[in-house]
Amino acid sequence: AERAAEAAAAREAVAVEEAANAHAAARAAQSVVGRVQSEAAAMVRTLAAERAFGEEERARMQATAETTAQQEGRMHAMEGEARGKESRLRRQLAEERGHQEAAAAAWERERRELIEREGELLAQQRELTSRLAETHAAATTSASAASDGGGSERERERGVTAALAAAARLVTVGGEGGLQLAIDRATEALQRQLRAREGELDIAEERVRSLEATRDDLANELVAASRLIDEVGNPQELSAELRELEERHVAALELMGESSEENEELKDRVGGLKAMV
C-alpha cells in the first residue's frame, strides 16, 4: 500500500510537472505565436511597402521606358537628319570642289589675261609717250608759228599803213578819180590781208581743235591706263611711267593754253582788220 501510494504520488508529481511543463510550453507557444504574429504583421507591412515601392518602381520604369522610347525615336530622327545633313554636306563639298576648280581655272585665265593686259598697257604707254612727244613738237611748232605771226603781223600793219599812205597820195594827185582808185586799192589790200589773217586764224583754230582732241584722247587714255594699273596690281614701274605721262600731259596742256591765248590774240587782230575794212 505504501508502494502504491508512493507510486501514485510519483505519478501525481510527474503529472504536475508535465502540467507545469505543458503550461510553460503553452506560454512559450503563445509567446512564439505572438512573435510570429508580430513578425507576420511586420512582414505584411513590409510586403505592402515593398508592393507600393514595386508599383512606384514599375510606374517609374514604365515612364523611363516611355522616355527611352521617345529618346530613341528622337535619336533615330536625329540620326536620319544627320545622315541627310551628311549627304547634303557631301553634295555641297562636291559642289564647292567644282566651284574651287572652276575658280582656279578662272584665276589662271584671268592671270593670263592680266599678263596680256599688262603687255597691252605697256604698248599703250609707249604709244602715249610717242603721241605726247608729237603733241609737244606740234605745240612747239604752233608757238613758233605764232611768234613768227607776230612779226608778220607787224609787217602787215606796216603794209596797211603803206597802202593807206599810197591811197592818200593818189587822192592828192588824182582828185576824185584818184580817191576812188585809192579806196579800191586800199580795200583790195586790206581784204587780201584779212583773207590771209582769216586763213591763219583757221589754221590756228584747227591746231587748237587738234590739240584739244589730243588732250581729250590723252585724258581718256590716262584714265584707262590708271584703271589698268589698278587691275594689274599697280606695279611701281607702271606707276612711274604713268607719273611721267601725266607730267607730259600737263606740259601739253600748258602749251595748248599758250596756243589758245595766241588764237585769241589772232581773233582780236582779225576783228581790228574787219573794223578797218
C-alpha positions as CSV (number, residue, x, y, z in Angstrom):
1,A,0.0,0.0,0.0
2,E,2.8,2.3,0.8
3,R,4.5,1.5,-2.5
4,A,1.2,2.2,-4.3
5,A,0.9,5.5,-2.5
6,E,4.4,6.4,-3.4
7,A,3.8,5.4,-7.0
8,A,0.6,7.4,-7.0
9,A,2.5,10.4,-5.5
10,A,5.2,10.0,-8.0
11,R,2.7,9.8,-10.9
12,E,1.0,12.9,-9.5
13,A,4.2,14.7,-9.2
14,V,5.1,13.7,-12.7
15,A,1.6,14.8,-13.9
16,V,2.0,18.1,-12.0
17,E,5.4,18.5,-13.6
18,E,4.1,17.7,-17.0
19,A,1.2,20.0,-16.5
20,A,3.7,22.8,-15.5
21,N,5.8,21.9,-18.5
22,A,2.6,22.0,-20.6
23,H,1.7,25.4,-19.2
24,A,5.2,26.6,-19.8
25,A,5.2,25.1,-23.3
26,A,1.8,26.8,-23.9
27,R,3.1,30.1,-22.7
28,A,6.2,29.6,-24.9
29,A,4.0,28.7,-27.8
30,Q,1.8,31.7,-27.2
31,S,4.9,33.9,-27.0
32,V,6.1,32.3,-30.2
33,V,2.7,32.8,-31.8
34,G,2.8,36.5,-30.7
35,R,6.2,36.9,-32.1
36,V,5.1,35.1,-35.3
37,Q,2.0,37.3,-35.5
38,S,4.1,40.4,-34.9
39,E,6.6,39.3,-37.5
40,A,3.7,38.4,-39.9
41,A,2.2,41.8,-39.3
42,A,5.6,43.4,-39.9
43,M,6.1,41.2,-42.9
44,V,2.6,42.3,-44.2
45,R,3.5,45.9,-43.7
46,T,6.9,45.3,-45.3
47,L,5.2,43.5,-48.1
48,A,2.7,46.3,-48.6
49,A,5.6,48.8,-48.6
50,E,7.5,46.6,-51.0
51,R,4.4,46.3,-53.1
52,A,3.9,50.1,-53.1
53,F,7.6,50.6,-53.9
54,G,7.3,48.0,-56.6
55,E,4.3,49.8,-58.1
56,E,6.3,53.1,-57.9
57,E,9.3,51.4,-59.5
58,R,7.1,49.8,-62.1
59,A,5.5,53.2,-62.9
60,R,9.0,54.8,-62.9
61,M,10.3,52.1,-65.1
62,Q,7.3,52.5,-67.4
63,A,7.9,56.2,-67.5
64,T,11.6,55.6,-68.1
65,A,10.7,53.1,-70.8
66,E,8.4,55.7,-72.5
67,T,11.1,58.4,-72.1
68,T,13.7,56.0,-73.5
69,A,11.4,55.1,-76.4
70,Q,10.9,58.8,-77.1
71,Q,14.6,59.5,-76.8
72,E,15.2,56.5,-79.1
73,G,12.7,58.0,-81.6
74,R,14.4,61.4,-81.4
75,M,17.8,59.7,-81.7
76,H,16.6,57.9,-84.8
77,A,15.2,61.1,-86.1
78,M,18.4,62.9,-85.4
79,E,20.4,60.1,-87.0
80,G,18.2,60.4,-90.1
81,E,18.6,64.2,-90.0
82,A,22.4,63.7,-89.5
83,R,22.5,61.3,-92.5
84,G,20.6,63.8,-94.5
85,K,22.9,66.6,-93.5
86,E,25.9,64.4,-94.2
87,S,24.5,63.7,-97.7
88,R,23.9,67.5,-98.2
89,L,27.3,68.3,-96.9
90,R,28.9,65.8,-99.3
91,R,27.0,67.3,-102.2
92,Q,27.9,70.8,-101.1
93,L,31.5,69.6,-100.7
94,A,31.5,68.2,-104.2
95,E,29.9,71.4,-105.5
96,E,32.5,73.5,-103.6
97,R,35.2,71.4,-105.1
98,G,33.7,72.0,-108.5
99,H,33.5,75.7,-107.8
100,Q,37.0,75.8,-106.5
101,E,38.3,74.0,-109.6
102,A,36.3,76.4,-111.7
103,A,37.6,79.4,-109.7
104,A,41.2,78.1,-110.1
105,A,40.7,77.8,-113.8
106,A,39.1,81.3,-113.9
107,W,42.0,82.7,-111.9
108,E,44.5,81.1,-114.2
109,R,42.6,82.5,-117.2
110,E,42.4,86.0,-115.5
111,R,46.1,85.7,-114.7
112,R,46.9,85.1,-118.4
113,E,44.6,87.9,-119.4
114,L,46.3,90.2,-116.8
115,I,49.7,89.4,-118.3
116,E,48.3,90.2,-121.7
117,R,46.7,93.4,-120.4
118,E,50.0,94.4,-118.8
119,G,51.7,93.9,-122.2
120,E,48.9,96.0,-123.9
121,L,49.3,98.6,-121.2
122,L,53.0,98.9,-121.8
123,A,52.3,99.2,-125.5
124,Q,49.7,101.8,-124.9
125,Q,52.0,103.7,-122.7
126,R,54.7,103.6,-125.3
127,E,52.2,104.9,-127.8
128,L,51.0,107.6,-125.5
129,T,54.6,108.6,-124.9
130,S,55.2,108.9,-128.6
131,R,51.9,110.8,-129.1
132,L,52.8,113.2,-126.3
133,A,56.1,113.8,-127.9
134,E,54.4,114.5,-131.2
135,T,51.9,116.8,-129.4
136,H,54.7,118.6,-127.7
137,A,56.5,119.1,-131.0
138,A,53.3,120.3,-132.6
139,A,52.6,122.7,-129.8
140,T,56.2,124.0,-130.0
141,T,55.8,124.4,-133.8
142,S,52.5,126.3,-133.2
143,A,54.1,128.5,-130.6
144,S,57.0,129.3,-133.1
145,A,54.5,130.0,-135.8
146,A,52.5,132.2,-133.5
147,S,55.7,134.2,-132.6
148,D,56.6,134.4,-136.3
149,G,53.0,135.5,-136.9
150,G,53.6,138.4,-134.5
151,G,56.4,139.6,-136.7
152,S,54.4,139.2,-139.9
153,E,51.6,141.0,-138.2
154,R,53.8,144.0,-137.7
155,E,54.8,143.7,-141.3
156,R,51.1,143.6,-142.4
157,E,50.3,146.6,-140.2
158,R,53.2,148.4,-141.9
159,G,51.7,147.2,-145.3
160,V,48.3,148.6,-144.3
161,T,49.9,151.9,-143.3
162,A,51.8,152.0,-146.6
163,A,48.6,151.2,-148.6
164,L,46.7,154.0,-146.8
165,A,49.6,156.3,-147.4
166,A,49.7,155.4,-151.1
167,A,45.9,155.9,-151.2
168,A,46.3,159.3,-149.7
169,R,48.9,160.2,-152.3
170,L,46.6,159.0,-155.1
171,V,43.8,161.2,-153.6
172,T,46.1,164.1,-153.5
173,V,47.4,163.6,-157.1
174,G,44.3,162.4,-158.9
175,G,41.4,164.2,-157.3
176,E,38.1,162.4,-157.2
177,G,39.2,159.6,-159.6
178,G,42.3,159.1,-157.6
179,L,40.2,158.9,-154.5
180,Q,38.1,156.1,-155.9
181,L,41.2,154.3,-157.2
182,A,42.9,154.7,-153.8
183,I,39.8,153.4,-152.0
184,D,39.7,150.3,-154.3
185,R,43.4,149.6,-153.9
186,A,43.3,150.1,-150.2
187,T,40.2,147.9,-149.9
188,E,41.8,145.2,-152.0
189,A,45.0,145.3,-149.9
190,L,43.0,145.1,-146.7
191,Q,40.9,142.3,-148.0
192,R,44.0,140.3,-149.0
193,Q,45.4,140.8,-145.6
194,L,42.1,139.9,-144.0
195,R,41.8,136.7,-146.0
196,A,45.4,135.9,-145.1
197,R,44.7,136.6,-141.5
198,E,41.5,134.6,-141.6
199,G,43.4,131.7,-143.1
200,E,46.0,131.9,-140.3
201,L,43.1,132.0,-137.8
202,D,41.5,128.9,-139.4
203,I,44.9,127.1,-139.2
204,A,45.3,128.2,-135.6
205,E,41.8,127.1,-134.7
206,E,42.4,123.8,-136.4
207,R,45.5,123.4,-134.4
208,V,43.7,124.2,-131.2
209,R,40.9,121.7,-132.1
210,S,43.5,119.1,-132.9
211,L,45.3,119.8,-129.6
212,E,42.0,119.7,-127.7
213,A,41.1,116.4,-129.3
214,T,44.6,115.1,-128.5
215,R,44.1,116.3,-124.9
216,D,40.8,114.5,-124.6
217,D,42.3,111.3,-126.1
218,L,45.2,111.6,-123.7
219,A,42.9,112.1,-120.8
220,N,40.8,109.1,-121.7
221,E,43.9,107.0,-122.3
222,L,45.3,108.2,-118.9
223,V,42.1,107.1,-117.2
224,A,42.1,103.8,-119.0
225,A,45.8,103.4,-118.1
226,S,45.1,104.2,-114.4
227,R,42.3,101.6,-114.4
228,L,44.6,99.0,-116.0
229,I,47.3,99.8,-113.5
230,D,44.8,99.2,-110.6
231,E,43.8,95.9,-112.2
232,V,47.3,94.7,-112.6
233,G,48.2,95.5,-109.0
234,N,49.8,98.9,-109.5
235,P,53.4,97.9,-110.3
236,Q,56.0,100.5,-109.4
237,E,57.4,100.8,-112.9
238,L,54.0,101.4,-114.4
239,S,53.2,104.0,-111.7
240,A,56.5,105.8,-112.5
241,E,55.7,105.7,-116.3
242,L,52.2,107.0,-115.5
243,R,53.5,109.9,-113.4
244,E,55.9,110.8,-116.3
245,L,53.0,110.5,-118.7
246,E,50.9,112.8,-116.5
247,E,53.7,115.4,-116.4
248,R,54.0,115.3,-120.1
249,H,50.2,115.7,-120.4
250,V,50.3,118.8,-118.1
251,A,53.1,120.2,-120.2
252,A,51.0,119.6,-123.3
253,L,48.0,121.4,-121.6
254,E,50.2,124.4,-120.8
255,L,51.4,124.6,-124.4
256,M,47.7,124.3,-125.5
257,G,46.9,127.2,-123.1
258,E,49.6,129.3,-124.8
259,S,48.2,128.4,-128.2
260,S,44.7,129.3,-127.1
261,E,46.0,132.8,-125.9
262,E,47.7,133.3,-129.3
263,N,44.5,132.2,-131.0
264,E,42.5,134.8,-129.0
265,E,45.1,137.4,-130.0
266,L,44.7,136.5,-133.7
267,K,41.0,136.8,-133.4
268,D,41.3,140.3,-131.9
269,R,43.6,141.4,-134.7
270,V,41.3,140.0,-137.4
271,G,38.5,141.9,-135.7
272,G,40.5,145.0,-135.8
273,L,41.2,144.5,-139.6
274,K,37.5,143.9,-140.2
275,A,36.7,147.1,-138.4
276,M,39.3,148.9,-140.5
277,V,37.7,147.5,-143.8
